[in-house]
Amino acid sequence: MTDDVKAGLGWKPIAVVFIVVSAALGGLLAYDKIMADDIEYEMTEATIKILHGGTVAETQTFTTGNNTPLGLLEEAVGYENIDMTYYEGMGYLVNKINGVGNGAEVAGIDDTSNYYWQYYVNDVLGPVSADRYALQDGDVLEWRFEEMIW
């Protein structure tokens, strides 16, 4: 037998396992922070824009303790003007805002069969459902009726 075989596998496989485990743990911790059900409802000033058909339908700025994208949407248009579905373990999916529903026909868009309401915070697509993301002071929330990107 050669010395390489007698010495074992060496440090490289151990380093790879360490890196993979560290990355997995880091991802779980970040996911847990994002998915926290214990959002702290603090007074927050944020702007909301509602866009469909390529135009901004509404823009408002609120100072509110209801600081999730869904909460701010409810303040802007009223709970009665939102249709949503709750999915256990995932949160709420917004189906309709002010009468414009997922897949509905909208003037200025040829084919809306794959169009859905999606929210963005500071031009970044929301990473979790709209009731599980805490807005911060100065955030710009946009609800966009747009084609799914997945």
C-alpha positions as CSV (number, residue, x, y, z in Angstrom):
1,M,0.0,0.0,0.0
2,T,1.1,3.5,-0.7
3,D,1.4,6.2,1.9
4,D,-1.6,8.1,0.5
5,V,-4.0,5.2,1.1
6,K,-2.7,4.6,4.6
7,A,-3.1,8.3,5.5
8,G,-6.9,8.3,4.9
9,L,-8.9,10.8,2.9
10,G,-7.2,13.9,4.2
11,W,-8.6,17.3,5.1
12,K,-10.4,18.2,1.9
13,P,-13.5,16.1,2.3
14,I,-13.8,17.3,5.9
15,A,-13.6,20.9,4.7
16,V,-16.2,20.3,2.0
17,V,-18.6,18.8,4.6
18,F,-18.0,21.7,7.0
19,I,-18.7,24.2,4.3
20,V,-21.9,22.5,3.2
21,V,-23.2,22.1,6.8
22,S,-22.3,25.7,7.6
23,A,-24.1,27.0,4.5
24,A,-27.2,24.8,5.3
25,L,-27.3,26.1,8.9
26,G,-26.9,29.7,7.7
27,G,-29.8,29.2,5.2
28,L,-32.0,27.7,7.8
29,L,-31.4,30.5,10.3
30,A,-32.1,33.1,7.6
31,Y,-35.2,31.3,6.4
32,D,-36.4,31.1,10.1
33,K,-35.9,34.9,10.5
34,I,-37.8,35.6,7.3
35,M,-40.6,33.2,8.1
36,A,-41.1,34.3,11.7
37,D,-44.7,34.5,12.7
38,D,-43.9,36.9,15.4
39,I,-43.5,40.0,13.3
40,E,-43.1,43.1,15.5
41,Y,-45.7,45.5,14.6
42,E,-43.9,48.8,15.0
43,M,-44.9,52.2,13.7
44,T,-43.5,52.4,10.2
45,E,-43.7,55.0,7.4
46,A,-43.9,53.3,4.0
47,T,-45.2,54.1,0.6
48,I,-47.5,51.8,-1.3
49,K,-48.0,51.8,-5.1
50,I,-50.5,49.7,-6.9
51,L,-49.7,49.0,-10.6
52,H,-51.6,47.2,-13.3
53,G,-51.9,47.5,-17.0
54,G,-48.6,49.3,-17.1
55,T,-49.8,52.3,-15.0
56,V,-49.7,53.3,-11.4
57,A,-53.3,53.1,-10.2
58,E,-52.6,54.5,-6.7
59,T,-49.8,55.8,-4.5
60,Q,-50.0,56.6,-0.8
61,T,-47.7,57.0,2.1
62,F,-48.7,55.7,5.5
63,T,-47.4,55.8,9.0
64,T,-48.8,52.6,10.5
65,G,-48.3,49.8,13.0
66,N,-49.8,47.4,10.4
67,N,-46.4,47.1,8.7
68,T,-46.7,44.1,6.4
69,P,-47.3,44.3,2.7
70,L,-50.7,42.8,3.2
71,G,-51.5,45.2,6.1
72,L,-50.4,48.2,4.2
73,L,-52.5,47.1,1.2
74,E,-55.5,46.7,3.5
75,E,-55.0,50.3,4.8
76,A,-54.7,51.6,1.2
77,V,-57.7,50.0,-0.5
78,G,-59.8,48.5,2.4
79,Y,-60.1,44.9,3.4
80,E,-63.3,44.6,1.5
81,N,-61.5,45.4,-1.8
82,I,-59.0,42.5,-1.4
83,D,-59.7,38.8,-2.2
84,M,-57.2,36.4,-0.7
85,T,-56.6,32.8,0.1
86,Y,-54.8,31.4,3.2
87,Y,-52.5,28.5,2.7
88,E,-51.5,26.6,5.9
89,G,-47.8,27.0,6.6
90,M,-47.3,29.5,3.8
91,G,-49.6,32.5,4.5
92,Y,-51.9,34.5,2.3
93,L,-52.0,34.7,-1.5
94,V,-53.7,37.9,-2.8
95,N,-56.1,37.0,-5.6
96,K,-57.8,40.3,-6.4
97,I,-57.2,44.0,-5.6
98,N,-59.9,46.6,-6.4
99,G,-61.7,44.2,-8.7
100,V,-58.6,43.2,-10.7
101,G,-58.1,39.4,-10.2
102,N,-55.3,37.0,-11.0
103,G,-55.6,36.1,-14.7
104,A,-58.3,38.8,-15.3
105,E,-58.4,40.8,-18.5
106,V,-56.9,44.3,-18.1
107,A,-56.8,47.1,-20.7
108,G,-53.4,47.4,-22.3
109,I,-52.4,43.8,-21.8
110,D,-53.0,41.3,-24.6
111,D,-52.9,38.0,-22.6
112,T,-53.3,38.1,-18.8
113,S,-53.8,34.4,-18.3
114,N,-50.4,34.2,-16.5
115,Y,-50.7,37.5,-14.6
116,Y,-50.8,37.6,-10.9
117,W,-50.5,40.1,-8.0
118,Q,-47.0,40.1,-6.7
119,Y,-45.5,42.5,-4.2
120,Y,-42.0,44.1,-4.3
121,V,-40.2,46.0,-1.5
122,N,-37.7,48.5,-2.8
123,D,-37.8,46.8,-6.3
124,V,-37.1,43.4,-4.8
125,L,-39.8,40.6,-5.3
126,G,-41.2,39.6,-1.9
127,P,-39.4,36.5,-0.5
128,V,-42.4,35.3,1.6
129,S,-46.2,35.7,1.7
130,A,-47.4,39.3,2.2
131,D,-48.5,38.7,5.8
132,R,-45.0,37.5,6.8
133,Y,-42.7,40.3,5.8
134,A,-42.0,43.2,8.1
135,L,-41.7,46.6,6.3
136,Q,-39.1,49.1,7.6
137,D,-39.2,52.9,7.7
138,G,-38.8,54.4,4.2
139,D,-39.7,51.2,2.3
140,V,-41.5,51.5,-1.0
141,L,-44.0,48.7,-1.4
142,E,-45.4,48.0,-4.9
143,W,-48.2,45.6,-5.7
144,R,-47.7,44.7,-9.3
145,F,-50.2,42.9,-11.5
146,E,-47.7,41.2,-13.8
147,E,-46.7,38.0,-15.6
148,M,-45.3,35.3,-13.3
149,I,-41.5,35.2,-13.6
150,W,-41.2,31.5,-12.7
